[in-house]
Amino acid sequence: MTFGFASPPHMSPPASADSARLGRMLEPAEWASAGIPLLRNPREVVAGLHDRHRPKPSTAIVAVLDPQERVTASASFTELAAAPDGWEFRNVLLAHLRRVIPHDLRLRAPVRTAVLLYCREGESRWTETDGAWMWGLRDACTLHGLRCGAYITLTPDRWQVLGEGRGGRRPRPSATDEPLGQPGPSGVRRTEMRRTTAARPETPRAAMNIPVQSRSVPRRTGGGAPEAHRHTAAR
């Protein structure tokens, strides 16, 4: 005769860490049904972020857009992980958002939108890493008071807005931009802040603490047109 303790029928065995990680992913169909707002001009957004950050493989760019889809703030960083986890991606996205822009949790409804562009190798079709980034972006936006916007992949030959089917050729880098450093060795998980940008103020001179009195104001002649630059000889 043997004695033992049977598990109660209502209790299920604990989920493994891997199954929990797989649960923190979103597939394109789930993403499309979540009501993610569509970008009016995704090509312009992709080109602008590419020129700002010059991403390399394994580089993520999170950007906050105003209602007119102008970039209010953005940050780029590398994230290498052997097993992508939406929980960890959520945490790193939230940390960078907190560095570049205040939260909007006091608003009744979000007015700004966060989008994520991820540069990676391979084809443009959905991967588990993409699903983890989608889950992380959605959760980070909720915790920062933002609307969750588009998730865009940038592969060697094209960019693709996942869940929408819109895409195009990879943008060419601007000649004035300097390439950023190469990411670390593959297989080692690390997070590195690459560059942070914010929207330019409407009055750049005032933002640079240049006194108003020091600005040169062109004098006007009797005819109403500004005088040309004059060179008067010293007597």
Buried (B, 14 or more C-beta within 10 A) or exposed (E): EEEEEEEEEEEEEEEEEEEEBBEBBBBBEBBBEEEBEEBEEBBEBBBBBBBBBBBBBBBBBBBBBEEEBEBBBBBBBBBBBEEBBBBBBBBBBBBBBEEBBEEBEEEEEBEBBBBBBBBBEEEBEBBBBBBBBBBBBBBBBBBBBBBBBBBBBBBEEBBBBBBBEBBEEBBEEEEEEEEBEEBEEEEEEEBBEBBBBEBEEEEEEEEEEEEEEEEEEEEEEEEEEEEEEEEEEEE
